[in-house]
Amino acid sequence: MRIRSLARFVRQNLRRNRRNFVFAGVGIVVGISSFVFFIGLGSGIQRVVSTEIFPLEANRIQVVPRLMQFEDAAAGRVIGAAALAEFARIPGVAAVYPRMKLAVPATLAMVGNRIDPAEIERISRMPGVRPEWLVAVRDFNSWMEIMADGVDPRLVAEDAVFGAFRDPEPGRPVPVLLSKRLVELYNSSFAKSRNLPPVNDILIPYLPTLPLTVNDSFVSRAQVHGEKIPLGIRLVGTSHHALLGGITMPLETVRKLNRVLRGEKAADTYESAVLEAESSARLTSVQEAVKALGFALDTSQQRMAESVGFVVTLVTLGFSLISLVMVGLAAVNIAHTFYMIISERRREIGLLRAVGATRRDVRAMILGEAALVGALGGVAGAAVGTAACAAVDWLAVRLLPEFPFKPDHFFGYPWWMLAGGVAVSVLFCVAGAFPPSRRAATLDPASSLSGR
């Protein structure tokens, strides 16, 4: 039988039995829509984890000093100028970005009534500012001891969008970056509880210069030796490379402060270094070379991302399997439907065999009907699932209260999700119709036409 004739028979039979197929396909639609919904939700959560909470870069690694171990002659090296030069000579390394910790404590005093009235006036001109925010800023008093470090400006060049991130001229405020995660936690909890304005791209240009005292401590005065250095700091952006529990300054600024307060050794000792490989394919060889030099890799963030991602994947997989079980049950229903239809069409199948249709043609006709039912059910299920994703996403964004890392969209829509839903639907329907198709192919033409 030609493909065109086979397709005509399939369409005709589908129209004649559409009521039976519609009832049989309801389970397919429900199962595939559930499959699409849970895959979309898992994909959206994975996107937030990998891009917002624990962003991973495919061609960068963070190198740290390795702790001393017994019988390890290469351990115990610090990252200094010589080590940075060795990193740069590793084949496949495109750039080295050192990071230095501020060797002394620092304090930040934020007293609202000491802020210049001109700065308050500038904040009041911020788009969307609320009058209660200005009152909260003037009444806010906080004294805190903070950590600080310095990072190579090249590493965060794209994040410093509200000012140049470099060592400033004398008398000018020091540009600083805040961690995106720290800002997210502040906006979703601290700012709301204190009725303070959220830190975002609208507010940052209006923030005043804040006073920072380097080599000062509210916790332990014994840590402070030598002069205190007052500085002004101004926020110029947020970054995933910024220090989570403090502020990040330009590397040269921290190096100067360490040299003045703790000497040349502190000014030449780095906390870590980010190595950028020429491509992700060269990353493995770069890692091996770093370990051979006696240094370790900081993979804590990668491990946390993998752990969270594994949990999300496991939950998504569990719900997806439940959806597939529903599709499997629908396939059983499809099989029963075809058994019933074949019983009703015995004479028709016998006539087809009598006029020359082969057993293979009969099987192909039944399986073609099942594939068409699966394709239509899969498309309908994917459409219903996508609509459910969009509706729940819209409601979640608007009705759920603010929480850390609340995404703009909770669902993802990878291309394979919809295609996979339709493919799974066709596969299960064809599998369910295979036993009935074999039975139809084995019907004896003479017995079928005589009604026996």
Beta strands, then each sheet from edge to edge (+ up, - down):
strand 1: 60-65
strand 2: 93-101
strand 3: 106-111
strand 4: 141-151
strand 5: 174-179
strand 6: 210-214
strand 7: 229-239
strand 8: 246-250
strand 9: 272-277
strand 10: 295-297
sheet 1: 5+ 7+ 6- 3+ 4- 2+ 9- 1+ 10-
sheet 2: 5+ 7+ 6- 3+ 4- 8-
end
